[in-house]
Amino acid sequence: MLEFILLLVIVIILAYPLGKYLACIMQNREMKIDPLFNWIEKPIYVVLGTNPKQGMNVKTYSLSFVISCLVIGMITWLLFMFQASLPLNPNHAPNMSWDLALHTMVSFLTNTNQQHYSGQSQLSYLSQMVGIVGLQIITPMMGLAMVVATVRALFSLPAKDFSAIDHQIPFNSKVQKINVGNYWADVIRPTFRFLIPLCMVWSLLLNSQGVPATFQAGPEVQVSSD
């Protein structure tokens, strides 16, 4: 009970400052901490061929979301199916069958997190770090980006545009002209500036409490038949 109360108090205390910090990130404001993250964010923008300051309409934003899901999903799917031939597999986890790999990929890509595999025995360390944990980090930020874009769209439309009074311009045309932000910036900025730092702090806390973190193979236990 004490642990629950302590956790609740910490959440309440951190809710406002972290919420305000996250709002600044999603509004793409200039921040004092920009030099700490520009060195890793800017090369990614260059590779993606996007300008984080340039907004997108609803169609382009949605298309970017779909493309990112397809690319990330395909990479993860292939990773699971060929993990036996890739590094960081000291336990010699075998390749996943195509259907189990597809199910696992879709499950974590959609944040369902349903596990039909047997933990460490069926996943290499690389698959766990890049495939499982990687999706658990990036996909919430993709969902956050879509929520923020929806809010921007709703607050950008005048109230009269939601009524059926004005038929001169189709509603879809009005929506397509709205600047809902830059999808890639909305995913990259909170990932590197918010979630990953939180994950690192939490990881250090767990490690300090004795939770193991190693690339060595798991222990082998021999069971006697006697």
N, C-alpha and C positions, 0 to 999 in steps of 0.2 A: 504493500500500500504506500509506503514511504517513497519507493522508487517512482511510482505512478504520479504522486503529488509533485515530486521534484521535477519530473519530466514535463508535467503540465505547466509548472511555474516557469521553466526555462523556455518553453514554447511561447508562452504569453509575453515574456520579457523580450524575446528576439523577434516576435512577429512584426512589430512596427519598424524597427531599423532595417531588418532584412527585406521587408516589403517595400520600403522606400528605396533601398538600394537596388532591388530588382526592377522597380518602376523606372529608375534612372537608366538602367541598362536597356530596357525594352523601348524607351523613348529615344534611344540612340544619342543621348546627350554627350557632350565632351566632359570627360571626367579626369580628375587628377591622376588616377591610376592607369590612364591610357598607355603610357610608355611601358608598363609592366606586361601588357597583353598585345600591343600592336605588333610586336616582333613575330608572334605566332599567328595572329589573325590576318594580317595583311597578305602573307604568302598564300593563305588559303583562299582569300578573295581573288588573288591573281589567278590561281589555278582554276577557280570556278568561273572566272571571267565576269565578275560582277563588281559594281561599285556600291558599297554599303550605304552610301548617302542617297542613292537613287532608288526611289520607291517603285512599286509595282502595282498594277491593277489586279483585280480579283482573279482574272483568268490566268495571268502570268504567275501570280503567287500560288494559286492552286496547282498549276502545272509543275512548278518547282517542287512543291510538296510531294506530288505523285512520283516525279523523277527520283527524288532523294529516297523515297521508300523502295522503289524498284532497284536502284543501284545498291543500297545498303542491304536489302533483302537478298539479292543475288550473291553478293560477296560473302555474306554470312552462310548462305545455303551451301556454296562451294566449299567454304572453310570446314563446315561440319562433315561434308562428304569426303574430303581429302585430308583430314587431320592426321591420319596415320603417317603420311609422307611429309608432314611439316614439322618444324622444330617445336621445342617446349612440350614434348610428349614423353616424359620419363616413365610414365606408367604404361606406355605402349597401348593407349586407347585405340581401338579399331575405328575404321571409317564408319560413319553412320549410314544406314540405308537411305536412299533418296527420299522416301516418304517420311521417315522419322526426322531427317534433317529438315525437310520442308515444314513439317508440323512444328518443330522446335523454333525454327526461324520465324514463322508467322506468329506463333504464340508470343515470342518476346518482342517482335516488331510492333505488335498491337498492344503491348503491355498486359497481355493476358497472363503470361508467365506460367503457363501450364507445363509441367515436366513429365514427359513420358519416357525419360531416360534415367539411368541409374548413376546420377551424380558424377563423381570423379572417375569411376571405372569406365564410363562411356564418353567422357569429354577430356580432351587434352587441356593443359594449362592455357595454351594459346586460344583454343576455342572458348574456354571459360572467360578469359580476359577480354578478348576482342569480340567474340560472338555474344556471349551472355551479358557480361558486365557492360560491354560497349553499347549494346542495345538498351540496357537499362539506364544508361546515361543520356544517350542522344535522343531516344524516342520521346521521353518526357518533355524535352526541350522542343521537339518538333510539334508535340501537342500544345505546348504553351504558346508557340509561335502562331498556330492556327487560332487559338482562343483570342490572343491579342489582336490579330488581324481582323477577326470577326467583330471585336469591340470597336476597333477603329472604323470599320465600315458602318456599323450601326450609328456611331456618333458623328459620322461625316454626312449622313443623309438628313436633310431637314425633315421635320415631322410630316409635312404635307406629302412627301414622296412615299410615305407608307400608306397613304389613302388612295382611294380609287378615283379621286376628283380630277387629278391632272392626267389626261390621256394624250397630251401632245407629244411627249417623249416617252418611249417605252421604258419601263422600270429597269429592264436588263441593261439598257444603254446607260442609264444613270449609274448603276452599280459598277459597270466596267470602267467608268471614268474616275472612280474613287481610288486615291492613293492609300493602300493598306500597309505600306512599309515594304521593306526588303526582306524576303523570306530567309535568305542565307544569313543576313546580319542578325535576324531575329532568332536564329538557331545557334549560330556561332558565338555571339556575345554572351548570352546567359550560360552557355555550356562551359566556356573557359573562365568567365568572370564570376559565376555564381555556383553552379552545381559541382564542378570539379574541385574547387577549393573546399567546399563543404565536405565532399567525399574524402579528400585528403586529410582534413582535420578529424573526421570520424574514423578513418583508417588508422591514424596514429593513436587515437584513443583506444580502439580495439586492440591494437598491437601492444600498447602499454599495459593492457589488462591480461596479456598472455595468449591472445588469439594467434595461432601460428600463421606465418606468412613465409612460404619458401617455394623454391623451384625444384627442390629435391623430390624424388619419387616417394610415394607413400610407403609406410611400413608393410612388410610382408609377414603374415602370420601362418605358421604351419600347424594344422590341426591333426592331432594324433588320433588314430582309430582305436587305441586302447581304452 
